[in-house]
Amino acid sequence: MINIIAHIYQVILAFSLYITMAAARLSPLDPSSFSRPEYVKVVNISLNLNVNFDKKILSGTTELTVEKIDKTVNEVILDTMKLNICRIYDAESKENVEFSLGDHVPDYGTKLTIKLPNDEKLRYKIAIDYQTSPDATGLQWLSPKATAGQKYPYLFSQFQPTHARSVLPCQDSPGVKAPYTATISAPHEFTVLMSAIRDGTKELSVGKLSHFIQKIPMPSYLIALAVGVLESRQLGPRSHVWAEKEIIEECAYEFANTEHQLKTAEDLCGPYVWGIYDLLVLPPSFPYGGMENPCLTFVTPTLLAGDRSLANVIAHEIAHSWTGNLVTNRNFEHFWLNEGFTVFIERKIKGRLESSKSQDFDAFIHISNLNEAVNLIGKTNPLTQLVVNLNGVHPDEAFSVVPYEKGQTFLRYLESVIGGPEKMEPFLRSYFDKYKYQSIDTNDFKAYFEEYFHDNENLQEIDWSAWLYNPGMPPVIPDYDTSLAVVCDNIVEKITAWNGDEPAPITLKDKETLSTFQVIYILQKLSETTAQSIVKLKVLSNIFGFDNIKNAEIKFLWFRICLKAHWEEKVDSVFHWINVVGRMKFVRPLYRDLYNWEKTRELALDNFRANKQNMMHVSAYTLAKDLHIDE
């Protein structure tokens, strides 16, 4: 009787969930998508689009090859966002097909349902003629003044997590992978780049056509497009860096070690399958440190430190070639499978190229970043779990450092439990090989880990539930080598104890013994203490040259310390920087600091409203929430 009641209860819960999903019009497999690939799946994408800088739109045709998974289903469901659909037809017969658009759901877009013939065929080619909206959330249209050359406009995309649907009708879920081809029409002066192999260009009287082929199946969020007046420099046998000519030589110097990093990643992870590994250094409004688009990693110009000290971000994006691009999270509730693994591999690359002490130092100092994020989000907030529930929560809203650093910490813990790198690294290669070209969830990873290490007597020590589903900080912090941090802690202790009148406890000679990351760590620790006096800060600025520092990580932390001290003369410099640099890692904390200082709160709000049109959607969206703006 009890079992029957329990069964009825489960049925009621399942039905309730079904009704909720139906009302939201979102898939039960992916709470961020309308698509239902378990019935009919997109298996190939072909794009033929024209770039119109004057109207800020893309127009043309997307052709989708779809395959019936369930033979009884006669419709395919796609995601769209503010697309102006002109016509949908059978790509082979050219006959129109029926379609319907659902109601617009804020932040998720509109469900597009296309009727399929009720016949015995399993595959169909559907063509969709359309144009994008000028405010497509996945595109950033830059005016000439926002570029280095200040003569030509610039276009780049950012589709992760769910913004591909604003540029092409698709099954916009990482659980759906497909190869793609593209033909892009643009004016003569422009270079077109995509996350695919370049397959030639054709000059026309009205512009030029650029062709691309991506044979490896990948999720829609990894389709990428950039159009600008660009130059390239070769970095290695399979790598180039692209940028505007004003900064191309600087970029070539900064990323000269890319091939070395790529080979190290291959030693760890297995063969690199994507053919080429190019970099595109974007204008400053790009909101991330990098974006791992296959064949064409997008990177921020804030990495141009002049001394290659921030090029480790490239190691992170290279690692994504396996962790995210080759093996992908099934939906963004399992985002840690992409990012936690990537940080873990990134630090292994760092350890091999530098030292194990450097690897551990990097991991150790980021525990502070994780702790700050957990405190900001809330120690009991379910968004600080590794596996999150995104029903009713947009992935942009859930984005934080947690899946990166808590995920990495979990993998480092697992490594220590099963016997160290000599046991973990063969597993990683096996894991990437087993799940290559697939999208998986956390249960898949857990099952394979337990299968692979089934005879390891320490396996039972792992509390999977606590790591995966408990909010807050990790249950265990690995025993990192902290010798490089101890030196910095001693300096921080001397600075905080110093009254500012006596000679400074650190000299220029002392400063020259510190690595860039030790200086970053010192500033990070100072930013966590009570506000330092402006007298102290002026002395430190003279010793370290903070006012003229090029390194963006150092500049960012220095500005945070200055704002915490209420150093008014630095406020204009902060505003100037955040109006140029769009990287959310820097801009969001600085805006929060400005908001929390009563004297600069209204200035921050006014500045955001005046400049948000120059930001990518994800930056403006998250900043509005940080600033408590309901628009």
PLY file of the C-alpha trace (Angstrom):
ply
format ascii 1.0
element vertex 631
property float x
property float y
property float z
element edge 630
property int vertex1
property int vertex2
end_header
0.00 0.00 0.00
2.82 2.36 0.94
4.56 1.62 -2.39
1.33 2.36 -4.28
0.91 5.68 -2.47
4.54 6.55 -3.13
4.08 5.68 -6.80
0.96 7.85 -7.06
2.83 10.69 -5.37
5.67 10.38 -7.89
3.18 10.41 -10.76
1.54 13.54 -9.37
4.95 15.21 -9.03
5.91 14.23 -12.56
2.60 15.52 -13.94
3.01 18.74 -11.98
6.49 19.16 -13.44
5.14 18.48 -16.93
2.43 21.13 -16.51
5.01 23.62 -15.25
7.32 22.95 -18.19
4.45 23.15 -20.65
3.38 26.47 -19.20
6.91 27.80 -19.52
7.21 26.17 -22.96
10.71 24.98 -22.10
12.21 21.53 -22.51
12.37 19.12 -19.58
15.85 18.10 -20.81
17.19 21.63 -20.84
15.41 24.32 -18.79
16.98 27.01 -21.00
15.70 25.73 -24.34
12.37 25.21 -26.11
13.79 22.51 -28.37
12.94 18.82 -28.11
15.87 17.01 -29.75
14.77 13.72 -28.20
12.01 13.72 -30.87
13.60 15.47 -33.86
17.23 16.58 -33.81
19.26 19.05 -35.85
22.23 17.15 -37.33
23.72 19.75 -39.68
23.63 23.54 -40.05
24.37 25.60 -43.15
24.46 29.40 -42.93
24.29 31.87 -45.80
24.23 35.35 -44.29
24.88 38.94 -45.29
26.45 41.45 -42.88
24.81 44.88 -42.92
26.68 47.36 -40.73
24.31 50.22 -41.55
21.21 48.40 -40.29
23.13 46.29 -37.73
21.55 43.09 -38.93
22.44 39.77 -40.48
20.07 38.56 -43.19
19.89 35.44 -45.30
19.15 31.77 -44.88
19.84 29.06 -42.34
19.42 25.55 -43.69
18.95 22.81 -41.10
19.20 19.10 -41.70
16.92 17.47 -39.14
16.55 13.81 -38.24
13.58 12.08 -36.67
14.52 10.26 -33.48
10.88 9.39 -32.84
9.34 8.28 -36.15
5.84 9.21 -34.96
6.67 12.91 -34.51
6.01 15.24 -37.45
7.38 18.57 -36.21
10.72 20.02 -35.20
10.98 22.61 -32.42
13.62 25.35 -32.52
14.74 28.27 -30.38
14.55 31.82 -31.72
15.01 35.28 -30.25
13.56 38.31 -32.04
14.22 36.88 -35.51
12.19 38.34 -38.36
11.24 35.15 -40.21
10.30 35.73 -43.83
9.81 32.22 -45.18
10.33 28.55 -44.23
10.48 25.89 -46.94
11.75 22.46 -47.91
15.33 23.09 -49.10
15.06 20.47 -51.82
11.57 20.94 -53.22
11.44 24.68 -52.38
7.84 24.23 -51.24
6.69 26.25 -48.25
6.11 24.37 -45.00
3.80 25.26 -42.14
5.25 26.82 -39.04
4.07 28.61 -35.92
5.68 30.91 -33.39
4.83 30.72 -29.71
4.56 33.58 -27.28
7.73 35.50 -26.49
9.22 34.48 -23.16
11.52 37.18 -21.71
15.21 36.19 -21.79
14.43 32.89 -23.55
12.87 34.04 -26.80
10.20 32.30 -28.85
9.50 28.68 -29.68
9.43 27.99 -33.43
7.51 24.85 -34.45
7.95 23.62 -38.03
5.73 20.92 -39.51
7.42 17.95 -41.18
5.86 15.73 -43.85
4.04 12.73 -42.47
5.97 10.18 -44.54
8.62 7.47 -44.12
11.65 9.71 -44.47
13.84 10.24 -41.41
15.86 13.23 -42.63
14.71 16.58 -44.01
16.39 19.79 -45.06
14.53 22.86 -43.87
15.47 26.35 -45.12
14.59 29.47 -43.14
14.87 32.96 -44.65
15.10 35.63 -41.97
16.95 38.59 -40.56
18.21 39.33 -37.07
17.14 42.19 -34.84
19.50 45.19 -34.48
19.57 44.41 -30.76
20.30 40.68 -31.11
21.70 39.62 -27.74
24.38 37.45 -29.34
25.93 40.21 -31.46
27.99 43.25 -30.63
28.04 45.95 -33.32
30.83 48.45 -32.67
31.08 51.90 -34.16
34.46 52.91 -35.60
35.31 54.97 -32.50
35.11 51.81 -30.37
37.88 50.14 -32.39
41.64 50.64 -32.37
41.69 51.95 -35.94
38.64 54.20 -35.43
37.89 54.08 -39.15
35.73 51.00 -39.70
32.96 49.34 -37.67
33.38 45.90 -36.14
31.10 42.94 -35.43
31.62 40.00 -33.12
29.38 37.39 -31.56
29.04 35.85 -28.12
26.54 33.00 -28.10
27.24 31.29 -24.79
25.12 30.35 -23.02
21.83 30.83 -24.92
22.30 33.64 -27.43
22.81 31.69 -30.66
19.01 31.77 -31.00
19.19 35.54 -31.51
21.26 34.99 -34.68
20.02 31.72 -36.14
17.01 29.47 -35.57
18.48 26.40 -33.88
18.21 23.89 -31.08
20.07 26.19 -28.74
21.10 23.62 -26.15
24.59 22.22 -25.49
22.97 18.78 -25.60
22.65 19.16 -29.39
25.85 18.98 -31.44
26.10 19.41 -35.19
28.73 20.29 -37.80
28.19 23.45 -39.81
29.17 25.27 -42.98
28.83 28.99 -43.64
29.00 31.54 -46.41
29.20 35.11 -45.14
28.90 38.19 -47.35
30.65 41.35 -46.14
32.17 44.53 -47.61
35.53 44.24 -49.40
37.63 45.85 -46.66
36.64 43.36 -43.98
38.03 40.02 -42.89
35.44 37.46 -41.80
36.43 34.84 -39.24
34.41 31.98 -37.74
34.83 29.03 -35.41
35.58 26.83 -38.40
38.23 26.16 -41.04
38.49 28.95 -43.60
37.62 27.58 -47.04
38.41 30.49 -49.34
36.91 33.81 -50.34
35.34 35.09 -53.54
35.45 38.73 -54.58
32.23 40.20 -55.94
31.38 43.65 -57.26
29.37 44.42 -54.11
31.66 42.78 -51.55
33.17 39.38 -50.91
32.00 35.94 -49.85
33.89 34.01 -47.18
33.40 30.26 -46.86
33.86 28.10 -43.76
33.64 24.41 -42.89
33.38 22.89 -39.42
33.22 19.11 -39.76
33.28 18.30 -36.04
29.88 18.34 -34.31
29.58 21.08 -31.72
26.86 22.92 -29.78
25.26 26.08 -31.13
26.88 28.29 -28.49
30.27 27.59 -30.10
29.29 28.99 -33.49
31.18 32.27 -33.65
31.49 35.15 -36.08
33.77 38.18 -36.23
33.96 40.80 -38.98
36.55 43.56 -38.87
39.48 45.12 -40.64
42.09 42.69 -39.37
45.62 41.42 -39.86
47.24 38.18 -38.75
50.64 36.93 -37.63
51.73 33.31 -37.51
52.40 31.92 -34.04
53.15 28.32 -34.96
52.47 25.58 -37.50
48.74 25.58 -36.73
48.17 28.96 -35.07
47.77 32.59 -36.05
46.77 35.61 -34.03
44.32 38.09 -35.58
43.78 41.69 -34.48
43.53 45.22 -35.79
46.84 46.38 -37.26
47.33 48.92 -34.47
47.88 46.13 -31.91
48.84 43.10 -34.02
52.57 43.15 -33.22
51.85 43.49 -29.52
49.50 40.50 -29.76
52.03 38.40 -31.66
54.60 39.01 -28.92
52.19 38.36 -26.06
50.95 35.02 -27.37
54.17 33.70 -28.91
54.11 30.59 -26.70
50.71 29.38 -27.88
52.03 26.30 -29.71
54.06 25.29 -26.65
50.91 25.50 -24.52
48.93 23.54 -27.11
51.49 20.72 -27.24
51.52 20.53 -23.44
47.73 20.25 -23.44
47.93 17.41 -25.98
50.37 15.55 -23.73
47.79 15.79 -20.95
44.55 15.30 -22.85
45.21 13.47 -26.09
45.15 14.54 -29.76
43.95 18.02 -30.70
41.17 17.32 -33.22
40.20 20.80 -34.41
42.97 21.32 -36.99
43.90 24.97 -36.41
44.10 26.98 -33.22
43.84 30.68 -34.00
43.38 33.60 -31.63
41.36 36.75 -32.25
42.10 39.68 -29.97
38.84 41.60 -29.83
38.11 45.23 -28.96
37.91 46.00 -25.21
34.11 45.62 -24.88
34.39 41.81 -25.07
32.92 40.68 -21.72
35.12 37.65 -20.97
38.80 36.84 -20.63
38.40 34.45 -23.51
35.83 32.38 -25.36
36.81 28.92 -26.52
35.26 28.94 -29.99
36.78 25.99 -31.89
39.52 26.98 -34.33
39.22 30.62 -33.23
39.54 31.53 -29.56
38.29 35.04 -28.79
40.43 36.87 -26.22
40.25 40.20 -24.44
42.91 42.87 -25.03
43.23 43.11 -21.22
45.63 40.17 -21.59
48.15 42.45 -23.30
50.34 43.05 -20.25
53.53 43.53 -22.27
55.38 40.73 -20.45
53.30 37.62 -21.29
52.34 37.36 -17.62
48.62 36.95 -18.38
48.96 34.50 -21.25
47.84 31.69 -18.92
44.30 32.57 -20.02
45.25 31.08 -23.39
46.06 27.83 -21.59
42.53 27.93 -20.18
40.97 28.38 -23.62
43.23 25.70 -25.13
42.09 23.28 -22.41
38.50 23.91 -23.51
39.36 22.15 -26.77
38.78 18.98 -24.76
36.76 20.18 -21.75
33.64 21.77 -23.20
34.24 21.60 -26.93
35.03 17.89 -27.28
33.14 16.72 -24.16
30.30 19.13 -23.38
27.91 19.70 -20.50
24.44 18.44 -21.51
22.85 21.62 -20.22
24.08 24.55 -18.17
22.99 23.01 -14.89
26.18 20.97 -15.31
28.36 23.90 -16.36
31.06 22.84 -13.89
31.86 19.92 -16.23
33.00 22.51 -18.76
34.67 25.05 -16.52
35.88 23.09 -13.49
37.65 20.61 -15.76
39.10 23.45 -17.81
40.62 25.23 -14.81
41.97 21.89 -13.60
43.70 21.23 -16.95
44.82 24.86 -17.27
46.67 24.59 -13.96
48.24 21.30 -14.97
49.58 23.04 -18.10
50.93 25.81 -15.85
52.56 23.22 -13.60
54.32 21.55 -16.51
55.47 24.79 -18.13
56.49 26.51 -14.88
56.52 24.49 -11.65
54.26 22.57 -9.29
54.69 25.42 -6.79
53.32 27.84 -9.39
50.41 25.50 -10.12
49.52 25.26 -6.44
49.96 28.98 -5.86
47.51 29.74 -8.65
44.96 27.33 -7.16
45.48 28.60 -3.62
45.06 32.29 -4.42
41.81 31.62 -6.25
40.26 30.18 -3.10
39.88 33.81 -2.03
38.01 34.60 -5.27
35.72 31.65 -4.64
35.09 32.69 -1.06
34.22 36.23 -2.16
31.79 34.89 -4.76
30.12 32.52 -2.29
29.70 35.31 0.25
28.29 37.63 -2.41
25.81 35.09 -3.78
25.00 33.69 -0.34
26.48 30.70 1.46
23.16 28.87 1.38
22.17 29.98 -2.11
21.66 26.90 -4.32
23.51 28.71 -7.12
26.70 28.01 -5.17
26.20 24.26 -5.68
28.24 22.55 -8.35
25.10 21.10 -9.93
22.42 23.78 -9.99
18.72 23.87 -10.79
18.04 26.36 -13.58
14.28 26.03 -13.70
13.19 29.67 -13.73
16.80 30.89 -13.60
18.56 32.11 -16.73
22.16 30.81 -17.15
23.40 34.40 -17.49
21.98 35.12 -14.06
23.61 32.01 -12.59
27.05 32.79 -14.02
29.82 33.10 -11.41
33.29 31.85 -10.49
31.74 28.94 -8.54
31.66 26.30 -11.32
35.23 27.26 -12.23
36.91 27.22 -8.84
34.66 24.91 -6.83
34.76 22.51 -9.78
38.55 22.64 -9.98
38.81 22.15 -6.23
36.62 19.04 -6.45
38.76 17.54 -9.20
41.95 18.32 -7.29
40.40 16.61 -4.26
39.44 13.56 -6.34
42.99 13.41 -7.66
44.40 13.33 -4.14
41.93 10.63 -3.06
42.68 8.19 -5.88
46.46 8.52 -5.69
47.73 11.68 -7.40
48.39 12.89 -10.95
49.91 9.60 -12.07
46.48 8.02 -11.55
44.28 10.98 -12.51
45.91 11.96 -15.79
45.46 8.58 -17.54
41.84 8.73 -16.42
41.43 12.17 -17.97
42.69 10.94 -21.35
40.36 7.94 -21.12
37.41 10.18 -20.14
37.98 12.55 -23.07
38.28 9.63 -25.47
35.16 7.88 -24.17
32.90 10.92 -24.32
34.40 12.81 -27.28
31.81 14.48 -29.53
29.15 13.90 -26.84
27.23 15.97 -24.31
27.04 14.49 -20.82
25.87 15.30 -17.32
27.38 14.91 -13.88
25.94 11.43 -13.39
27.77 10.26 -16.52
31.06 11.58 -15.16
30.47 10.07 -11.72
29.56 6.67 -13.14
32.64 6.54 -15.36
34.93 7.74 -12.57
33.64 5.01 -10.27
33.89 2.41 -13.02
37.45 3.40 -13.92
38.63 3.40 -10.29
36.40 0.53 -9.13
39.29 -1.24 -7.43
40.62 1.87 -5.66
40.07 1.35 -1.93
39.80 5.10 -1.29
36.77 5.57 -3.55
34.35 5.18 -0.66
35.78 8.29 1.03
34.18 10.56 -1.56
31.00 12.26 -0.41
29.57 12.97 -3.86
26.38 14.49 -2.54
28.16 17.04 -0.36
30.45 18.14 -3.19
27.80 18.28 -5.89
24.66 19.44 -4.12
25.65 21.32 -0.95
25.82 25.10 -1.37
28.72 27.20 -0.09
32.44 26.59 -0.01
33.91 23.17 -0.86
33.78 20.62 1.99
37.55 20.11 1.64
40.32 22.47 0.53
43.25 20.48 -0.89
46.64 20.66 0.79
48.28 23.09 -1.63
51.94 24.08 -1.52
51.69 27.60 -0.07
55.37 28.52 0.05
54.98 31.29 -2.55
51.98 32.65 -0.66
53.80 32.72 2.70
56.25 35.31 1.34
53.33 37.48 0.27
51.45 37.02 3.55
54.46 38.35 5.44
54.51 41.45 3.23
50.76 41.99 3.67
51.14 41.67 7.44
53.90 44.30 7.45
51.86 46.68 5.28
48.73 46.41 7.40
50.76 46.95 10.61
52.59 49.94 9.14
51.27 53.31 10.32
52.21 55.10 7.10
54.57 57.59 8.75
57.60 55.35 9.15
59.61 54.11 6.14
57.65 51.62 4.04
58.12 47.96 5.03
58.71 47.06 1.38
61.21 48.60 -1.02
61.66 48.67 -4.76
64.31 45.96 -4.35
61.82 43.75 -2.51
59.23 44.35 -5.19
61.62 43.16 -7.91
61.87 39.72 -6.27
58.11 39.16 -6.62
56.42 37.53 -9.58
53.43 39.20 -11.21
51.10 36.72 -9.54
52.63 37.38 -6.14
51.93 41.09 -6.60
48.36 40.21 -7.59
48.02 38.04 -4.49
49.33 40.83 -2.22
46.80 43.26 -3.66
44.04 40.70 -3.36
44.81 40.19 0.34
44.98 43.95 0.91
41.59 44.35 -0.78
40.15 41.91 1.78
41.46 43.84 4.80
40.01 46.99 6.30
40.54 50.12 4.23
44.15 51.27 4.14
45.03 54.94 4.58
45.51 57.06 1.49
48.96 58.01 2.81
49.96 54.34 2.69
48.47 53.86 -0.73
50.41 56.78 -2.19
53.68 55.26 -0.99
52.77 51.83 -2.34
51.80 53.37 -5.67
55.21 54.99 -5.97
57.03 51.74 -5.16
55.00 49.53 -7.51
54.14 52.10 -10.19
50.45 51.30 -9.90
49.26 54.51 -11.53
50.94 53.57 -14.82
50.60 49.80 -14.63
49.55 48.04 -17.83
48.67 44.70 -16.26
44.86 44.68 -16.07
44.68 42.23 -13.14
46.87 44.51 -11.04
45.07 47.67 -12.16
41.71 46.15 -11.24
42.75 45.19 -7.70
44.49 48.52 -7.19
41.31 50.38 -8.13
39.29 48.24 -5.69
41.70 49.11 -2.89
41.52 52.82 -3.78
37.71 52.79 -3.76
37.65 50.97 -0.45
39.87 53.73 0.98
37.48 56.35 -0.49
40.35 57.92 -2.41
38.28 60.44 -4.34
40.87 61.50 -6.88
40.95 57.94 -8.26
37.23 57.83 -9.05
37.56 59.45 -12.48
40.27 56.93 -13.41
37.99 54.08 -12.40
35.13 55.39 -14.52
37.42 55.97 -17.48
38.68 52.39 -17.29
35.31 50.66 -16.91
33.95 52.70 -19.82
36.66 51.23 -22.04
37.09 47.72 -20.63
34.06 45.45 -20.89
35.47 42.38 -19.17
32.91 41.42 -16.52
35.56 40.05 -14.16
36.72 43.64 -13.69
33.70 45.78 -14.44
31.13 44.08 -12.20
33.11 44.26 -8.92
34.16 47.85 -9.60
30.57 48.89 -10.30
29.50 47.16 -7.09
32.20 49.01 -5.17
31.08 52.32 -6.65
27.47 51.51 -5.79
28.34 50.60 -2.21
30.12 53.92 -1.62
27.29 56.37 -1.03
29.22 59.28 -2.54
29.63 57.49 -5.90
26.37 55.53 -6.04
24.42 57.93 -8.24
27.50 58.49 -10.39
27.71 54.73 -10.95
24.03 54.51 -11.89
24.26 57.46 -14.27
27.45 56.12 -15.82
25.91 52.70 -16.41
22.82 54.15 -18.07
24.96 56.37 -20.29
27.23 53.53 -21.43
25.14 50.36 -21.41
24.43 50.66 -25.14
28.14 50.01 -25.72
28.08 46.80 -23.66
27.30 43.28 -24.74
23.96 41.98 -23.55
25.37 39.73 -20.84
27.34 42.62 -19.33
24.41 45.03 -19.30
22.05 42.31 -18.03
24.20 41.29 -15.07
25.30 44.82 -14.20
21.69 45.98 -14.03
21.10 43.31 -11.40
24.27 44.27 -9.52
23.10 47.88 -9.44
19.53 46.93 -8.46
18.11 48.49 -11.60
14.75 47.11 -12.67
14.41 47.92 -16.35
0 1
1 2
2 3
3 4
4 5
5 6
6 7
7 8
8 9
9 10
10 11
11 12
12 13
13 14
14 15
15 16
16 17
17 18
18 19
19 20
20 21
21 22
22 23
23 24
24 25
25 26
26 27
27 28
28 29
29 30
30 31
31 32
32 33
33 34
34 35
35 36
36 37
37 38
38 39
39 40
40 41
41 42
42 43
43 44
44 45
45 46
46 47
47 48
48 49
49 50
50 51
51 52
52 53
53 54
54 55
55 56
56 57
57 58
58 59
59 60
60 61
61 62
62 63
63 64
64 65
65 66
66 67
67 68
68 69
69 70
70 71
71 72
72 73
73 74
74 75
75 76
76 77
77 78
78 79
79 80
80 81
81 82
82 83
83 84
84 85
85 86
86 87
87 88
88 89
89 90
90 91
91 92
92 93
93 94
94 95
95 96
96 97
97 98
98 99
99 100
100 101
101 102
102 103
103 104
104 105
105 106
106 107
107 108
108 109
109 110
110 111
111 112
112 113
113 114
114 115
115 116
116 117
117 118
118 119
119 120
120 121
121 122
122 123
123 124
124 125
125 126
126 127
127 128
128 129
129 130
130 131
131 132
132 133
133 134
134 135
135 136
136 137
137 138
138 139
139 140
140 141
141 142
142 143
143 144
144 145
145 146
146 147
147 148
148 149
149 150
150 151
151 152
152 153
153 154
154 155
155 156
156 157
157 158
158 159
159 160
160 161
161 162
162 163
163 164
164 165
165 166
166 167
167 168
168 169
169 170
170 171
171 172
172 173
173 174
174 175
175 176
176 177
177 178
178 179
179 180
180 181
181 182
182 183
183 184
184 185
185 186
186 187
187 188
188 189
189 190
190 191
191 192
192 193
193 194
194 195
195 196
196 197
197 198
198 199
199 200
200 201
201 202
202 203
203 204
204 205
205 206
206 207
207 208
208 209
209 210
210 211
211 212
212 213
213 214
214 215
215 216
216 217
217 218
218 219
219 220
220 221
221 222
222 223
223 224
224 225
225 226
226 227
227 228
228 229
229 230
230 231
231 232
232 233
233 234
234 235
235 236
236 237
237 238
238 239
239 240
240 241
241 242
242 243
243 244
244 245
245 246
246 247
247 248
248 249
249 250
250 251
251 252
252 253
253 254
254 255
255 256
256 257
257 258
258 259
259 260
260 261
261 262
262 263
263 264
264 265
265 266
266 267
267 268
268 269
269 270
270 271
271 272
272 273
273 274
274 275
275 276
276 277
277 278
278 279
279 280
280 281
281 282
282 283
283 284
284 285
285 286
286 287
287 288
288 289
289 290
290 291
291 292
292 293
293 294
294 295
295 296
296 297
297 298
298 299
299 300
300 301
301 302
302 303
303 304
304 305
305 306
306 307
307 308
308 309
309 310
310 311
311 312
312 313
313 314
314 315
315 316
316 317
317 318
318 319
319 320
320 321
321 322
322 323
323 324
324 325
325 326
326 327
327 328
328 329
329 330
330 331
331 332
332 333
333 334
334 335
335 336
336 337
337 338
338 339
339 340
340 341
341 342
342 343
343 344
344 345
345 346
346 347
347 348
348 349
349 350
350 351
351 352
352 353
353 354
354 355
355 356
356 357
357 358
358 359
359 360
360 361
361 362
362 363
363 364
364 365
365 366
366 367
367 368
368 369
369 370
370 371
371 372
372 373
373 374
374 375
375 376
376 377
377 378
378 379
379 380
380 381
381 382
382 383
383 384
384 385
385 386
386 387
387 388
388 389
389 390
390 391
391 392
392 393
393 394
394 395
395 396
396 397
397 398
398 399
399 400
400 401
401 402
402 403
403 404
404 405
405 406
406 407
407 408
408 409
409 410
410 411
411 412
412 413
413 414
414 415
415 416
416 417
417 418
418 419
419 420
420 421
421 422
422 423
423 424
424 425
425 426
426 427
427 428
428 429
429 430
430 431
431 432
432 433
433 434
434 435
435 436
436 437
437 438
438 439
439 440
440 441
441 442
442 443
443 444
444 445
445 446
446 447
447 448
448 449
449 450
450 451
451 452
452 453
453 454
454 455
455 456
456 457
457 458
458 459
459 460
460 461
461 462
462 463
463 464
464 465
465 466
466 467
467 468
468 469
469 470
470 471
471 472
472 473
473 474
474 475
475 476
476 477
477 478
478 479
479 480
480 481
481 482
482 483
483 484
484 485
485 486
486 487
487 488
488 489
489 490
490 491
491 492
492 493
493 494
494 495
495 496
496 497
497 498
498 499
499 500
500 501
501 502
502 503
503 504
504 505
505 506
506 507
507 508
508 509
509 510
510 511
511 512
512 513
513 514
514 515
515 516
516 517
517 518
518 519
519 520
520 521
521 522
522 523
523 524
524 525
525 526
526 527
527 528
528 529
529 530
530 531
531 532
532 533
533 534
534 535
535 536
536 537
537 538
538 539
539 540
540 541
541 542
542 543
543 544
544 545
545 546
546 547
547 548
548 549
549 550
550 551
551 552
552 553
553 554
554 555
555 556
556 557
557 558
558 559
559 560
560 561
561 562
562 563
563 564
564 565
565 566
566 567
567 568
568 569
569 570
570 571
571 572
572 573
573 574
574 575
575 576
576 577
577 578
578 579
579 580
580 581
581 582
582 583
583 584
584 585
585 586
586 587
587 588
588 589
589 590
590 591
591 592
592 593
593 594
594 595
595 596
596 597
597 598
598 599
599 600
600 601
601 602
602 603
603 604
604 605
605 606
606 607
607 608
608 609
609 610
610 611
611 612
612 613
613 614
614 615
615 616
616 617
617 618
618 619
619 620
620 621
621 622
622 623
623 624
624 625
625 626
626 627
627 628
628 629
629 630
